[in-house]
Amino acid sequence: DEARPVGVKASKAKGKSSVSKQASLEEKEKERKEFQNVWELREKDFALKDKLNKQKLLDKLMGKTEPLSELELALKEQLIRDMLCI
């Protein structure tokens, strides 16, 4: 049985790990970009849902037949201002 010199295994591992480290860095960058894309889509989705909820609330306030309270009037005016600004 011939023993390897000290450090041969470590040397081989180091050579292999630099390749795997590069692949790992590329994989991490790919995952980061994918996460960023998903996050941007979620932000857009939340913004659209928020806008839709405000529109529904304004519809309900506009459709009320009885007089609106001061709070409801203020909310209605604020929602209308928000819709006109967007």
N, CA and C of each residue as an Amber inpcrd file, in Angstrom:
protein
   258
   0.8310000  -1.1840000   0.0000000   0.0000000   0.0000000   0.0000000
   0.8710000   1.2410000   0.0000000   0.6530000   2.0360000  -0.9870000
   1.4380000   3.2590000  -1.1090000   0.6060000   4.4180000  -0.5840000
   1.1270000   5.1190000   0.3980000   0.3990000   6.2320000   0.9950000
   0.6440000   7.4950000   0.1760000  -0.3640000   8.3050000   0.0880000
  -0.2150000   9.5710000  -0.6300000   0.5520000  10.5550000   0.2370000
   1.2550000  11.4770000  -0.3850000   1.9220000  12.5120000   0.4010000
   0.8840000  13.3820000   1.1030000   1.2770000  13.9580000   2.2060000
   0.3780000  14.8100000   2.9790000  -0.0460000  15.9930000   2.1120000
  -1.3290000  16.2700000   2.1120000  -1.8350000  17.4390000   1.4040000
  -2.3970000  17.1550000   0.0230000  -2.2530000  15.9410000  -0.4830000
  -2.7720000  15.6370000  -1.8150000  -4.2980000  15.7220000  -1.8240000
  -4.9210000  15.1370000  -0.8270000  -6.3900000  15.1810000  -0.7590000
  -6.8780000  16.6160000  -0.5880000  -6.1760000  17.3550000   0.2670000
  -6.5600000  18.7480000   0.4890000  -6.4010000  19.5490000  -0.7970000
  -5.3350000  19.2780000  -1.5280000  -5.0850000  19.9700000  -2.7830000
  -6.1790000  19.6620000  -3.8010000  -6.5680000  18.4010000  -3.8910000
  -7.6380000  18.0140000  -4.8090000  -8.9630000  18.6660000  -4.4070000
  -9.2410000  18.6470000  -3.1260000 -10.4890000  19.2350000  -2.6310000
 -10.5320000  20.7260000  -2.9250000  -9.3980000  21.3890000  -2.7740000
  -9.3400000  22.8270000  -3.0280000  -9.6180000  23.1110000  -4.5020000
  -9.0470000  22.3140000  -5.3790000  -9.2780000  22.4840000  -6.8120000
 -10.7270000  22.2760000  -7.1850000 -11.3440000  21.2960000  -6.5920000
 -12.7450000  21.0150000  -6.8800000 -13.6610000  22.0690000  -6.2730000
 -13.3110000  22.5460000  -5.0810000 -14.1960000  23.4900000  -4.4060000
 -14.2110000  24.8430000  -5.0980000 -13.1260000  25.2510000  -5.7450000
 -13.1440000  26.5410000  -6.4280000 -14.1290000  26.5100000  -7.5900000
 -14.2130000  25.3680000  -8.2600000 -15.1900000  25.2240000  -9.3340000
 -16.5950000  25.2290000  -8.7430000 -16.7690000  24.5000000  -7.6540000
 -18.0930000  24.4420000  -7.0450000 -18.4600000  25.7710000  -6.3980000
 -17.4590000  26.5040000  -5.8970000 -17.7550000  27.8240000  -5.3250000
 -18.2530000  28.7630000  -6.4080000 -17.6240000  28.7110000  -7.5800000
 -18.0590000  29.5500000  -8.6920000 -19.4800000  29.1820000  -9.1000000
 -19.7470000  27.8900000  -9.1860000 -21.0910000  27.4360000  -9.5340000
 -22.0780000  27.8460000  -8.4480000 -21.6300000  27.7690000  -7.2110000
 -22.4870000  28.1490000  -6.0940000 -22.8050000  29.6400000  -6.1460000
 -21.8030000  30.4560000  -6.4700000 -22.0330000  31.9000000  -6.5780000
 -23.0030000  32.2090000  -7.7130000 -22.8390000  31.5130000  -8.8270000
 -23.7560000  31.7180000  -9.9480000 -25.1710000  31.2860000  -9.5720000
 -25.2710000  30.1790000  -8.8530000 -26.5790000  29.6840000  -8.4110000
 -27.2310000  30.6790000  -7.4540000 -26.4360000  31.2130000  -6.5270000
 -26.9780000  32.1930000  -5.5750000 -27.4420000  33.4520000  -6.2920000
 -26.6790000  33.8950000  -7.2790000 -27.0600000  35.0850000  -8.0450000
 -28.3600000  34.8280000  -8.8120000 -28.4700000  33.6370000  -9.3870000
 -29.6880000  33.2720000 -10.1080000 -30.8880000  33.2520000  -9.1600000
 -30.7060000  32.6640000  -7.9740000 -31.7860000  32.6110000  -6.9850000
 -32.1650000  34.0060000  -6.5110000 -31.1710000  34.8830000  -6.3430000
 -31.4410000  36.2520000  -5.9050000 -32.2710000  36.9970000  -6.9490000
 -31.9040000  36.8420000  -8.2190000 -32.6530000  37.5020000  -9.2910000
 -34.0830000  36.9740000  -9.3630000 -34.2260000  35.6670000  -9.2130000
 -35.5600000  35.0660000  -9.2490000 -36.4080000  35.5750000  -8.0840000
 -35.8020000  35.6470000  -6.9040000 -36.5140000  36.1620000  -5.7330000
 -36.9190000  37.6130000  -5.9540000 -36.0090000  38.4050000  -6.5250000
 -36.3070000  39.8110000  -6.7750000 -37.4750000  39.9440000  -7.7520000
 -37.4970000  39.1190000  -8.7900000 -38.6030000  39.1550000  -9.7520000
 -39.9260000  38.7940000  -9.0840000 -39.9050000  37.7510000  -8.2650000
 -41.1240000  37.3410000  -7.5530000 -41.5820000  38.4560000  -6.6210000
 -40.6260000  39.0840000  -5.9270000 -40.9660000  40.1590000  -4.9910000
 -41.6090000  41.3290000  -5.7250000 -41.0580000  41.7000000  -6.8860000
 -41.6280000  42.8000000  -7.6650000 -43.0450000  42.4670000  -8.1280000
 -43.2640000  41.2260000  -8.5460000 -44.6110000  40.8240000  -8.9570000
 -45.5890000  40.8950000  -7.7910000 -45.1280000  40.4700000  -6.6110000
 -46.0020000  40.5210000  -5.4270000 -46.3350000  41.9620000  -5.0590000
 -45.3470000  42.8600000  -5.1570000 -45.6080000  44.2670000  -4.8510000
 -46.6540000  44.8390000  -5.8030000 -46.5250000  44.5250000  -7.0900000
 -47.5100000  44.9980000  -8.0690000 -48.8870000  44.4210000  -7.7620000
 -48.9200000  43.1500000  -7.4060000 -50.1800000  42.4870000  -7.0810000
 -50.8420000  43.1430000  -5.8720000 -50.0450000  43.4230000  -4.8250000
 -50.5950000  44.0750000  -3.6360000 -51.1070000  45.4750000  -3.9610000
 -50.3870000  46.2010000  -4.8110000 -50.8190000  47.5450000  -5.1860000
 -52.1530000  47.4880000  -5.9330000 -52.2900000  46.5290000  -6.8400000
 -53.5460000  46.3940000  -7.5820000 -54.6960000  45.9850000  -6.6670000
 -54.4240000  45.0800000  -5.7380000 -55.4660000  44.6600000  -4.7910000
 -55.9010000  45.8300000  -3.9190000 -54.9400000  46.6420000  -3.4890000
 -55.2500000  47.8020000  -2.6600000 -56.1280000  48.7880000  -3.4390000
 -55.7670000  49.0250000  -4.6880000 -56.5510000  49.9350000  -5.5260000
 -57.9670000  49.3990000  -5.7180000 -58.0840000  48.1000000  -5.9530000
 -59.3940000  47.4840000  -6.1460000 -60.2420000  47.5850000  -4.8780000
 -59.6320000  47.3690000  -3.7210000 -60.3620000  47.4870000  -2.4520000
 -60.8620000  48.9090000  -2.2360000 -60.0370000  49.8880000  -2.5880000
 -60.4600000  51.2870000  -2.4490000 -61.6240000  51.5930000  -3.3840000
 -61.5740000  51.0520000  -4.5970000 -62.6690000  51.2670000  -5.5440000
 -63.9670000  50.6430000  -5.0370000 -63.8700000  49.4480000  -4.4720000
 -65.0630000  48.7900000  -3.9220000 -65.6470000  49.5990000  -2.7740000
 -64.7760000  50.1090000  -1.9090000 -65.2350000  50.9150000  -0.7780000
 -65.9160000  52.1850000  -1.2720000 -65.3290000  52.8260000  -2.2660000
 -65.9330000  54.0340000  -2.8340000 -67.2810000  53.7080000  -3.4680000
 -67.3770000  52.5820000  -4.1590000 -68.6560000  52.1640000  -4.7400000
 -69.7250000  52.0120000  -3.6620000 -69.3570000  51.3950000  -2.5490000
 -70.3170000  51.2030000  -1.4530000 -70.7550000  52.5440000  -0.8710000
 -69.7990000  53.4620000  -0.7100000 -70.1470000  54.7770000  -0.1630000
 -71.0280000  55.5530000  -1.1390000 -70.7460000  55.4390000  -2.4290000
 -71.5410000  56.1590000  -3.4290000 -72.9480000  55.5640000  -3.5370000
 -73.0650000  54.2600000  -3.2860000 -74.3490000  53.5910000  -3.4310000
 -75.2640000  53.7110000  -2.2260000 -74.7530000  54.2510000  -1.1250000
 -75.5960000  54.3810000   0.0750000 -76.7320000  55.3660000  -0.1790000
 -77.9200000  54.9920000   0.2850000 -79.0770000  55.8700000   0.0870000
 -79.2670000  56.8130000   1.2640000 -78.9350000  56.3580000   2.4670000
 -79.0910000  57.2280000   3.6360000 -77.9170000  58.2150000   3.6920000
 -78.0980000  59.3230000   4.3980000 -77.0320000  60.3270000   4.4870000
 -75.7560000  59.7390000   5.1130000 -74.6190000  60.2050000   4.6200000
 -73.3290000  59.7250000   5.1140000 -72.9100000  60.5130000   6.3530000
 -72.2150000  59.8350000   7.2450000 -71.6760000  60.5190000   8.4230000
 -70.4830000  61.3720000   7.9810000 -70.0050000  62.2090000   8.8970000
 -68.8590000  63.0700000   8.5750000 -67.6380000  62.2290000   8.2110000
 -67.4420000  61.1580000   8.9410000 -66.3050000  60.2710000   8.6780000
 -66.4200000  59.6310000   7.2940000 -67.6150000  59.1820000   6.9570000
 -67.8300000  58.5660000   5.6490000 -67.6450000  59.5770000   4.5190000
 -68.1120000  60.8090000   4.7440000 -67.9170000  61.8560000   3.7340000
 -66.4370000  62.1500000   3.5270000 -65.7070000  62.2510000   4.6320000
 -64.2700000  62.5170000   4.5350000 -63.5630000  61.3730000   3.8060000
 -63.9450000  60.1440000   4.1250000 -63.3520000  58.9790000   3.4720000
 -63.6750000  58.9830000   1.9810000 -64.9130000  59.2930000   1.6480000
 -65.3360000  59.3410000   0.2520000 -64.5350000  60.3870000  -0.5210000
 -64.3750000  61.5600000   0.0670000 -63.6030000  62.6200000  -0.5920000
 -62.1440000  62.2130000  -0.7670000 -61.5870000  61.5770000   0.2570000
 -60.1920000  61.1290000   0.1850000 -60.0150000  60.0700000  -0.9040000
 -60.9360000  59.1330000  -0.9790000 -60.8560000  58.0870000  -2.0020000
 -60.9720000  58.6760000  -3.4070000 -61.8540000  59.6480000  -3.5670000
 -62.0060000  60.2970000  -4.8730000 -60.7210000  61.0260000  -5.2440000
 -60.1310000  61.7470000  -4.2830000 -58.8590000  62.4380000  -4.5370000
 -57.7700000  61.4440000  -4.9410000 -57.7170000  60.3260000  -4.2280000
 -56.7070000  59.3060000  -4.5370000 -56.9070000  58.7450000  -5.9470000
 -58.1600000  58.5090000  -6.3300000 -58.4360000  57.9580000  -7.6560000
 -58.0570000  58.9500000  -8.7540000 -58.2810000  60.2350000  -8.5150000
 -57.9720000  61.2400000  -9.5270000 -56.4740000  61.4780000  -9.6610000
 -55.7320000  61.2690000  -8.5950000 -54.2810000  61.4920000  -8.6220000
 -53.5380000  60.3500000  -9.2890000 -54.1030000  59.1700000  -9.2620000
 -53.3870000  57.9920000  -9.7930000 -53.5160000  57.8860000 -11.2650000
